[in-house]
Amino acid sequence: MSEVKSHEFDSFLQRSAAIYRLFLLYGPDRGLVSERASELAGSFGIPLDDPFAVVKLDAATLQGAGSVLDEVNAIGLFGGDKLVWVRGASAEKALTEALQILAADPPAGARLIVEAGDLKKGAALRKVGETSRSVASIACYSDDIRGLQALVDTELSEAGLRIGPAARERLLEVLGGDRMASRNELRKLALYCRGKDMVDEDDVLGIVGDASAISVDDAVDAVLKGDADALLHAMKKITTSKTPPFLVLQACLRQFQQLDVMRAEM
């Protein structure tokens, strides 16, 4: 059992990640899932721009467990380690079966990264990841106040900027729902303040959007309620965080299927 808590990731990346071949990243903060998957991929020493060494798959398009197993077990054209990177995972049976098979006999010449959404405690994919010692199961939850403070300081200091207390307080109010959205807003702020030494409250109010909460579930709820304004607001946040829009369609379809099953049983 190799669970990595959200706050333990940096330490895990530096000390333990190299010994694993299989990685499952999941959580409600999809931007953080994507960012940490990229950090993992970059730590393996595999050239990420080499199409023969890196294979990216969409979980929704998998044709059975063999789709993943074939890619993981295939030998790279020029040798060396290979990376198979699966995105958009949720409750796909094929992916769960593939991870279970690989967990029993981890590949020697390849690594597998699976990016998933907010998997519930009993979800089959999460269960495989959390119960197998050969899989590093990494939870990705929204930044707490300490994590947000560190993110603000890192991004602004890299741009040569300082920030006043009032501006910092205002900034922290609109960040935190999604790591990628928060980072994008901070970089936009840094660009807006280029040539200045200090970020003030007016700068934050003038350029930073609301990235305090981001959830595919919000968009699904808006669809079910028939609330067009709420859907547009949720989709704006989702696209800002660069979350794939197809995940909203996938979640909607799953919700309607569950409702249909419930109606039939009643």
C-alpha positions as CSV (number, residue, x, y, z in Angstrom):
1,M,0.0,0.0,0.0
2,S,1.7,3.2,-1.2
3,E,-0.6,6.1,-0.5
4,V,0.9,9.6,-0.9
5,K,-1.0,12.3,0.8
6,S,-1.5,15.6,-1.0
7,H,1.0,17.5,1.3
8,E,3.6,14.7,1.0
9,F,4.1,14.9,-2.8
10,D,7.2,17.1,-3.0
11,S,9.0,14.8,-0.6
12,F,7.8,11.7,-2.4
13,L,9.0,13.2,-5.8
14,Q,12.5,13.8,-4.4
15,R,13.0,10.6,-2.5
16,S,10.8,7.8,-3.6
17,A,9.2,8.3,-7.0
18,A,12.1,6.7,-8.9
19,I,11.5,3.3,-7.4
20,Y,7.9,3.1,-8.7
21,R,6.8,2.1,-12.2
22,L,3.0,2.7,-11.7
23,F,1.4,6.0,-10.6
24,L,-2.3,6.9,-10.0
25,L,-3.0,10.6,-9.5
26,Y,-6.6,11.6,-8.5
27,G,-8.6,14.3,-6.7
28,P,-11.0,17.2,-7.2
29,D,-8.2,19.6,-8.1
30,R,-7.7,18.5,-11.7
31,G,-5.2,21.3,-12.3
32,L,-3.0,19.9,-9.5
33,V,-3.4,16.4,-10.9
34,S,-2.2,17.5,-14.3
35,E,0.7,19.6,-12.8
36,R,1.9,16.8,-10.6
37,A,1.7,14.2,-13.4
38,S,3.9,16.5,-15.5
39,E,6.4,16.9,-12.6
40,L,6.5,13.1,-12.3
41,A,7.0,12.6,-16.1
42,G,9.8,15.1,-16.1
43,S,11.6,13.4,-13.2
44,F,12.1,10.1,-15.1
45,G,14.7,11.3,-17.6
46,I,12.6,10.3,-20.5
47,P,12.5,12.8,-23.4
48,L,8.9,14.0,-23.3
49,D,9.0,15.3,-26.9
50,D,10.0,11.9,-28.3
51,P,6.8,10.2,-29.7
52,F,8.6,6.8,-29.6
53,A,9.3,7.1,-25.9
54,V,6.1,8.7,-24.7
55,V,2.6,7.5,-25.5
56,K,-0.4,9.5,-24.4
57,L,-3.9,7.9,-24.2
58,D,-7.4,9.1,-23.5
59,A,-9.1,6.9,-21.0
60,A,-12.5,7.4,-22.7
61,T,-11.2,5.9,-25.9
62,L,-9.5,2.7,-24.5
63,Q,-10.6,-0.5,-26.2
64,G,-10.3,-3.0,-23.3
65,A,-7.4,-3.5,-20.9
66,G,-5.2,-4.7,-23.8
67,S,-4.9,-1.1,-25.1
68,V,-2.9,-0.1,-22.1
69,L,-1.1,-3.4,-21.6
70,D,0.1,-3.5,-25.2
71,E,1.5,0.0,-25.0
72,V,3.2,-0.7,-21.6
73,N,4.8,-3.9,-22.8
74,A,5.8,-2.7,-26.2
75,I,9.6,-2.2,-26.6
76,G,10.6,1.3,-27.6
77,L,12.0,1.7,-31.1
78,F,15.4,3.1,-29.8
79,G,15.4,1.3,-26.5
80,G,15.4,2.9,-23.0
81,D,12.5,3.5,-20.7
82,K,9.1,4.2,-22.1
83,L,6.3,6.3,-20.6
84,V,2.6,5.6,-21.1
85,W,0.4,8.5,-19.9
86,V,-3.3,8.0,-19.5
87,R,-5.5,11.1,-19.0
88,G,-9.2,11.7,-18.1
89,A,-9.6,8.5,-16.1
90,S,-12.7,7.9,-14.0
91,A,-14.5,4.6,-13.7
92,E,-13.3,2.8,-16.9
93,K,-13.3,-0.9,-16.3
94,A,-10.6,-1.5,-18.9
95,L,-8.2,0.8,-17.2
96,T,-8.9,-0.7,-13.8
97,E,-8.3,-4.2,-15.1
98,A,-5.0,-3.1,-16.8
99,L,-3.7,-1.4,-13.7
100,Q,-4.6,-4.5,-11.6
101,I,-2.7,-6.8,-14.0
102,L,0.3,-4.5,-14.1
103,A,0.3,-4.1,-10.3
104,A,0.7,-7.9,-10.0
105,D,3.7,-7.8,-12.3
106,P,5.2,-4.3,-12.8
107,P,6.9,-3.6,-16.1
108,A,10.6,-3.4,-16.1
109,G,11.1,-1.1,-19.1
110,A,8.1,1.3,-18.9
111,R,6.3,3.6,-16.5
112,L,2.6,4.3,-16.4
113,I,1.0,7.5,-15.2
114,V,-2.8,7.6,-14.8
115,E,-4.5,11.0,-14.3
116,A,-8.0,10.6,-12.8
117,G,-10.7,12.9,-11.4
118,D,-12.2,12.9,-8.0
119,L,-12.4,9.1,-7.3
120,K,-14.6,8.2,-4.4
121,K,-13.2,6.0,-1.6
122,G,-14.8,2.8,-2.9
123,A,-14.0,3.4,-6.6
124,A,-12.5,0.4,-8.3
125,L,-9.5,2.3,-9.8
126,R,-8.7,4.0,-6.6
127,K,-9.0,0.7,-4.7
128,V,-6.4,-1.0,-6.9
129,G,-4.1,1.9,-6.5
130,E,-4.4,2.1,-2.7
131,T,-4.1,-1.7,-2.0
132,S,-1.2,-2.5,-4.2
133,R,2.4,-1.9,-3.0
134,S,3.7,-1.5,-6.5
135,V,1.4,1.5,-7.3
136,A,2.0,5.0,-6.0
137,S,-1.4,6.4,-5.3
138,I,-1.3,10.2,-5.1
139,A,-4.1,12.3,-3.8
140,C,-4.5,15.8,-5.2
141,Y,-6.6,18.2,-3.1
142,S,-7.1,21.9,-3.3
143,D,-4.3,24.1,-1.8
144,D,-4.8,25.1,1.8
145,I,-3.8,28.7,2.9
146,R,-0.2,27.7,3.5
147,G,0.1,26.2,0.0
148,L,-1.6,29.2,-1.6
149,Q,0.8,31.6,0.2
150,A,3.8,29.6,-1.1
151,L,2.4,29.6,-4.6
152,V,1.8,33.3,-4.6
153,D,5.3,34.0,-3.2
154,T,7.0,31.6,-5.8
155,E,5.2,33.0,-8.9
156,L,5.6,36.7,-7.9
157,S,9.2,36.4,-6.8
158,E,10.1,34.8,-10.1
159,A,8.7,37.9,-11.8
160,G,10.6,40.2,-9.4
161,L,7.5,41.4,-7.7
162,R,6.5,42.0,-4.1
163,I,2.9,42.2,-2.8
164,G,1.3,44.3,-0.1
165,P,-0.8,42.8,2.7
166,A,-4.2,44.1,1.4
167,A,-3.4,42.9,-2.1
168,R,-2.3,39.5,-0.8
169,E,-5.5,39.1,1.2
170,R,-7.7,40.0,-1.8
171,L,-5.6,37.6,-4.0
172,L,-6.1,34.7,-1.6
173,E,-9.8,35.2,-1.7
174,V,-10.0,34.4,-5.4
175,L,-7.4,31.6,-5.6
176,G,-7.3,28.0,-4.4
177,G,-9.9,25.9,-6.2
178,D,-7.6,24.6,-8.9
179,R,-3.8,24.7,-9.0
180,M,-3.5,25.3,-12.7
181,A,-6.2,28.1,-12.7
182,S,-4.5,29.7,-9.7
183,R,-1.1,29.6,-11.3
184,N,-2.5,31.0,-14.6
185,E,-4.1,33.9,-12.7
186,L,-0.8,34.7,-10.9
187,R,1.2,34.7,-14.1
188,K,-1.4,37.0,-15.7
189,L,-1.1,39.3,-12.7
190,A,2.7,39.3,-13.0
191,L,2.5,40.2,-16.7
192,Y,0.0,43.0,-15.9
193,C,2.4,44.4,-13.3
194,R,5.5,44.2,-15.4
195,G,7.8,47.1,-14.8
196,K,6.5,47.6,-11.2
197,D,8.1,46.5,-7.9
198,M,4.9,46.1,-5.8
199,V,1.6,44.6,-6.6
200,D,-1.3,46.5,-5.0
201,E,-4.9,45.8,-4.4
202,D,-6.1,47.7,-7.5
203,D,-3.9,45.4,-9.6
204,V,-5.5,42.3,-8.2
205,L,-9.0,43.7,-8.7
206,G,-8.2,44.9,-12.2
207,I,-6.9,41.7,-13.7
208,V,-7.4,38.5,-11.5
209,G,-10.4,36.4,-12.2
210,D,-12.2,34.1,-9.7
211,A,-10.3,30.8,-9.5
212,S,-11.4,30.0,-6.0
213,A,-13.5,27.0,-6.9
214,I,-13.5,24.8,-9.9
215,S,-15.5,21.6,-10.3
216,V,-16.9,19.6,-13.1
217,D,-19.7,18.7,-10.6
218,D,-20.8,22.4,-10.6
219,A,-21.3,22.3,-14.4
220,V,-23.2,19.0,-14.2
221,D,-25.4,20.4,-11.4
222,A,-26.2,23.4,-13.6
223,V,-27.2,21.2,-16.5
224,L,-29.5,19.1,-14.3
225,K,-31.1,22.3,-12.8
226,G,-31.4,23.9,-16.3
227,D,-29.5,27.0,-15.0
228,A,-27.8,28.4,-18.1
229,D,-26.0,31.2,-16.3
230,A,-24.5,28.9,-13.7
231,L,-23.4,26.5,-16.5
232,L,-21.6,29.4,-18.4
233,H,-19.9,30.5,-15.2
234,A,-18.8,26.9,-14.4
235,M,-17.5,26.3,-18.0
236,K,-15.6,29.6,-17.9
237,K,-13.7,28.4,-14.8
238,I,-13.2,24.9,-16.3
239,T,-11.7,26.3,-19.6
240,T,-9.5,28.8,-17.6
241,S,-8.0,25.9,-15.7
242,K,-7.5,24.0,-19.0
243,T,-9.6,21.1,-17.8
244,P,-10.7,19.1,-20.9
245,P,-14.4,20.0,-21.6
246,F,-15.2,16.4,-22.6
247,L,-15.0,15.6,-18.9
248,V,-18.1,17.6,-18.3
249,L,-19.9,15.7,-21.1
250,Q,-18.7,12.4,-19.7
251,A,-19.9,13.3,-16.2
252,C,-23.3,14.4,-17.5
253,L,-23.7,11.2,-19.4
254,R,-22.8,9.2,-16.3
255,Q,-25.3,11.1,-14.2
256,F,-28.1,10.6,-16.7
257,Q,-27.4,6.9,-16.9
258,Q,-27.5,6.6,-13.1
259,L,-30.8,8.5,-13.0
260,D,-32.2,6.2,-15.7
261,V,-31.2,3.1,-13.7
262,M,-32.8,4.6,-10.5
263,R,-36.0,5.2,-12.4
264,A,-36.1,1.7,-13.8
265,E,-35.5,0.2,-10.3
266,M,-38.3,2.4,-8.8
